[in-house]
Amino acid sequence: MKPVKKAGDIFLSGGIYCAEAVDLAAAVFEGRGLRVAKAAGGFIVEASAGGDAAGEFCNEVLNQQCRIDLSRRNFKIASIIATKALLSAAGVEQSAAAGAKKKAGKRG
């Protein structure tokens, strides 16, 4: 994030922030006097309102980007946990011991 030529404008690098994070933050800040535009290599945030709206917007973009990165990184384990929870709620036995007993029963 770096200031652009006009006062109150901030450039967000597309290499750091994905379009999804910027769009989600823009939805949160809708109606607060901010304009987000695509630019070469990223996005430009133009703040027409006074105060620190642009800075708060950048914090929200960072929060959204962190949330997206964490969900992508933890997708596998989260889906495993959700599957186990659903199977447990359905009454399906899922423990490793149960699987070992079934295999041992087939051998003997």
C-alpha positions as a printed Julia matrix, in Angstrom:
108×3 Matrix{Float64}:
   0.0     0.0     0.0
   1.48    3.32   -1.02
   0.1     6.81   -1.59
  -0.67    7.78   -5.17
  -0.26   11.25   -6.71
  -3.6    12.63   -5.46
  -3.91   13.22   -1.73
  -6.09   10.57   -0.13
  -5.49    8.0    -2.88
  -3.85    4.7    -2.02
  -2.45    2.04   -4.35
  -2.99   -1.61   -3.37
  -0.65   -4.06   -5.1
  -2.34   -6.89   -6.97
   0.58   -9.12   -5.98
  -0.37   -8.82   -2.32
  -4.13   -8.33   -2.35
  -6.44  -10.44   -4.51
  -9.47   -8.95   -6.22
 -11.79  -10.97   -3.97
 -10.36   -9.34   -0.81
 -10.69   -5.85   -2.32
 -14.27   -6.56   -3.46
 -15.27   -7.87   -0.01
 -13.78   -4.84    1.7
 -15.53   -2.54   -0.8
 -18.84   -4.19    0.09
 -18.19   -3.53    3.8
 -17.36    0.13    3.08
 -20.19    0.73    0.61
 -21.63    4.22    0.94
 -18.67    5.66    2.87
 -17.27    7.86    0.11
 -14.63    5.47   -1.22
 -14.09    4.53   -4.83
 -12.04    1.5    -5.83
 -10.66    1.29   -9.36
  -8.47   -1.28  -11.07
  -5.07    0.01  -12.04
  -2.0    -1.46  -13.67
  -0.66   -3.96  -11.18
  -3.35   -3.51   -8.55
  -6.1    -1.21   -7.32
  -6.42    2.48   -6.51
  -8.59    3.54   -3.58
  -9.87    7.11   -3.88
 -11.23    8.66   -0.68
 -13.62   11.56   -1.23
 -14.75   11.62    2.4
 -12.66   13.21    5.11
 -11.15   11.32    7.99
  -9.25    8.08    7.81
 -11.7     6.13    5.65
  -8.97    5.06    3.22
  -6.78    3.76    6.06
  -9.69    1.87    7.59
 -10.49    0.44    4.17
  -6.9    -0.79    3.81
  -7.16   -2.49    7.2
 -10.35   -4.2     6.04
  -8.68   -5.34    2.81
  -5.84   -6.81    4.87
  -8.34   -8.58    7.17
 -10.17  -10.04    4.19
  -6.91  -11.14    2.53
  -5.76  -12.88    5.74
  -9.13  -14.64    6.03
  -8.93  -15.82    2.42
  -5.32  -17.0     2.8
  -6.12  -18.92    5.99
  -9.18  -20.57    4.5
  -7.18  -21.69    1.46
  -4.35  -22.99    3.64
  -6.68  -24.87    6.01
  -9.23  -26.1     3.47
  -8.23  -29.78    3.64
  -8.31  -30.1     7.42
 -11.52  -28.05    7.67
 -13.27  -30.33    5.18
 -12.03  -33.43    7.06
 -13.33  -32.05   10.35
 -16.69  -31.16    8.78
 -16.99  -34.61    7.19
 -16.21  -36.35   10.48
 -18.74  -34.18   12.3
 -21.45  -34.96    9.74
 -20.67  -38.68    9.82
 -20.76  -38.64   13.61
 -24.11  -36.86   13.6
 -25.43  -39.49   11.19
 -24.3   -42.27   13.54
 -21.58  -43.68   11.3
 -18.69  -45.25   13.22
 -15.48  -43.62   12.07
 -12.65  -44.36   14.49
  -9.38  -45.94   13.42
  -9.96  -48.73   15.92
 -13.24  -49.62   14.24
 -11.48  -49.83   10.88
  -8.75  -52.04   12.36
 -11.35  -54.39   13.91
 -13.12  -54.75   10.59
  -9.85  -55.58    8.81
  -8.81  -58.06   11.52
 -12.22  -59.78   11.31
 -11.85  -60.3     7.57
  -8.41  -61.95    7.97
  -9.35  -64.46   10.64
